[in-house]
Amino acid sequence: MLHLINYDCGALFDIIWPKSNIAVRLKLVLSSVSSVTVISPDFSELQDLPFTIADDYIEFSVPILRTYDVITVHE
């Protein structure tokens, strides 16, 4: 699991500025990967992300981060 938290906010106005197209590259510790999923309070359903594996790393892009996301990598 990977937790992403957006700290880009304005404390005085209670505003959060969303981030988009966040590139993620993780060292692969699993023997195989079947899916990468985003769980977030910002949308009602799970979202599967396309990913690639190269040179013992998994790479994917998170399309939008508003408040926080949890990324799960499944074997």
C-alpha positions as protocol buffer text, in pm:
chain_id: "A"
residue {
  index: 1
  type: MET
  ca { x: 0 y: 0 z: 0 }
}
residue {
  index: 2
  type: LEU
  ca { x: 106 y: 351 z: -76 }
}
residue {
  index: 3
  type: HIS
  ca { x: -63 y: 647 z: 94 }
}
residue {
  index: 4
  type: LEU
  ca { x: -71 y: 979 z: -91 }
}
residue {
  index: 5
  type: ILE
  ca { x: -171 y: 1289 z: 103 }
}
residue {
  index: 6
  type: ASN
  ca { x: -220 y: 1631 z: -51 }
}
residue {
  index: 7
  type: TYR
  ca { x: -74 y: 1895 z: 181 }
}
residue {
  index: 8
  type: ASP
  ca { x: -111 y: 2174 z: -75 }
}
residue {
  index: 9
  type: CYS
  ca { x: -385 y: 2364 z: 102 }
}
residue {
  index: 10
  type: GLY
  ca { x: -472 y: 2709 z: 223 }
}
residue {
  index: 11
  type: ALA
  ca { x: -531 y: 2696 z: 598 }
}
residue {
  index: 12
  type: LEU
  ca { x: -711 y: 3030 z: 613 }
}
residue {
  index: 13
  type: PHE
  ca { x: -966 y: 2944 z: 345 }
}
residue {
  index: 14
  type: ASP
  ca { x: -993 y: 2566 z: 389 }
}
residue {
  index: 15
  type: ILE
  ca { x: -898 y: 2511 z: 24 }
}
residue {
  index: 16
  type: ILE
  ca { x: -714 y: 2212 z: -121 }
}
residue {
  index: 17
  type: TRP
  ca { x: -548 y: 2247 z: -460 }
}
residue {
  index: 18
  type: PRO
  ca { x: -574 y: 1912 z: -642 }
}
residue {
  index: 19
  type: LYS
  ca { x: -269 y: 1756 z: -806 }
}
residue {
  index: 20
  type: SER
  ca { x: -291 y: 1568 z: -1132 }
}
residue {
  index: 21
  type: ASN
  ca { x: -91 y: 1311 z: -1327 }
}
residue {
  index: 22
  type: ILE
  ca { x: 137 y: 1210 z: -1041 }
}
residue {
  index: 23
  type: ALA
  ca { x: 404 y: 975 z: -1173 }
}
residue {
  index: 24
  type: VAL
  ca { x: 492 y: 693 z: -933 }
}
residue {
  index: 25
  type: ARG
  ca { x: 783 y: 451 z: -963 }
}
residue {
  index: 26
  type: LEU
  ca { x: 824 y: 180 z: -699 }
}
residue {
  index: 27
  type: LYS
  ca { x: 1082 y: -94 z: -653 }
}
residue {
  index: 28
  type: LEU
  ca { x: 902 y: -419 z: -729 }
}
residue {
  index: 29
  type: VAL
  ca { x: 907 y: -661 z: -434 }
}
residue {
  index: 30
  type: LEU
  ca { x: 628 y: -891 z: -551 }
}
residue {
  index: 31
  type: SER
  ca { x: 688 y: -1183 z: -784 }
}
residue {
  index: 32
  type: SER
  ca { x: 409 y: -1058 z: -1013 }
}
residue {
  index: 33
  type: VAL
  ca { x: 150 y: -780 z: -1028 }
}
residue {
  index: 34
  type: SER
  ca { x: -208 y: -829 z: -1142 }
}
residue {
  index: 35
  type: SER
  ca { x: -348 y: -483 z: -1073 }
}
residue {
  index: 36
  type: VAL
  ca { x: -294 y: -139 z: -922 }
}
residue {
  index: 37
  type: THR
  ca { x: -597 y: 19 z: -757 }
}
residue {
  index: 38
  type: VAL
  ca { x: -677 y: 362 z: -610 }
}
residue {
  index: 39
  type: ILE
  ca { x: -903 y: 391 z: -306 }
}
residue {
  index: 40
  type: SER
  ca { x: -1010 y: 744 z: -211 }
}
residue {
  index: 41
  type: PRO
  ca { x: -1283 y: 929 z: -23 }
}
residue {
  index: 42
  type: ASP
  ca { x: -1294 y: 1163 z: -324 }
}
residue {
  index: 43
  type: PHE
  ca { x: -1481 y: 911 z: -543 }
}
residue {
  index: 44
  type: SER
  ca { x: -1729 y: 633 z: -476 }
}
residue {
  index: 45
  type: GLU
  ca { x: -1570 y: 343 z: -665 }
}
residue {
  index: 46
  type: LEU
  ca { x: -1227 y: 186 z: -682 }
}
residue {
  index: 47
  type: GLN
  ca { x: -1022 y: 287 z: -983 }
}
residue {
  index: 48
  type: ASP
  ca { x: -782 y: 52 z: -1158 }
}
residue {
  index: 49
  type: LEU
  ca { x: -470 y: 215 z: -1296 }
}
residue {
  index: 50
  type: PRO
  ca { x: -270 y: 103 z: -1598 }
}
residue {
  index: 51
  type: PHE
  ca { x: 87 y: 15 z: -1506 }
}
residue {
  index: 52
  type: THR
  ca { x: 411 y: -103 z: -1659 }
}
residue {
  index: 53
  type: ILE
  ca { x: 693 y: -311 z: -1516 }
}
residue {
  index: 54
  type: ALA
  ca { x: 1052 y: -259 z: -1626 }
}
residue {
  index: 55
  type: ASP
  ca { x: 1390 y: -323 z: -1463 }
}
residue {
  index: 56
  type: ASP
  ca { x: 1236 y: -446 z: -1134 }
}
residue {
  index: 57
  type: TYR
  ca { x: 1022 y: -131 z: -1098 }
}
residue {
  index: 58
  type: ILE
  ca { x: 649 y: -78 z: -1135 }
}
residue {
  index: 59
  type: GLU
  ca { x: 540 y: 253 z: -1284 }
}
residue {
  index: 60
  type: PHE
  ca { x: 197 y: 414 z: -1300 }
}
residue {
  index: 61
  type: SER
  ca { x: 34 y: 755 z: -1293 }
}
residue {
  index: 62
  type: VAL
  ca { x: -228 y: 874 z: -1044 }
}
residue {
  index: 63
  type: PRO
  ca { x: -472 y: 1086 z: -1245 }
}
residue {
  index: 64
  type: ILE
  ca { x: -594 y: 1311 z: -962 }
}
residue {
  index: 65
  type: LEU
  ca { x: -515 y: 1363 z: -593 }
}
residue {
  index: 66
  type: ARG
  ca { x: -756 y: 1584 z: -406 }
}
residue {
  index: 67
  type: THR
  ca { x: -743 y: 1497 z: -35 }
}
residue {
  index: 68
  type: TYR
  ca { x: -576 y: 1158 z: -6 }
}
residue {
  index: 69
  type: ASP
  ca { x: -551 y: 828 z: -190 }
}
residue {
  index: 70
  type: VAL
  ca { x: -444 y: 479 z: -99 }
}
residue {
  index: 71
  type: ILE
  ca { x: -278 y: 288 z: -380 }
}
residue {
  index: 72
  type: THR
  ca { x: -283 y: -91 z: -357 }
}
residue {
  index: 73
  type: VAL
  ca { x: -62 y: -315 z: -568 }
}
residue {
  index: 74
  type: HIS
  ca { x: -201 y: -668 z: -602 }
}
residue {
  index: 75
  type: GLU
  ca { x: -11 y: -984 z: -675 }
}
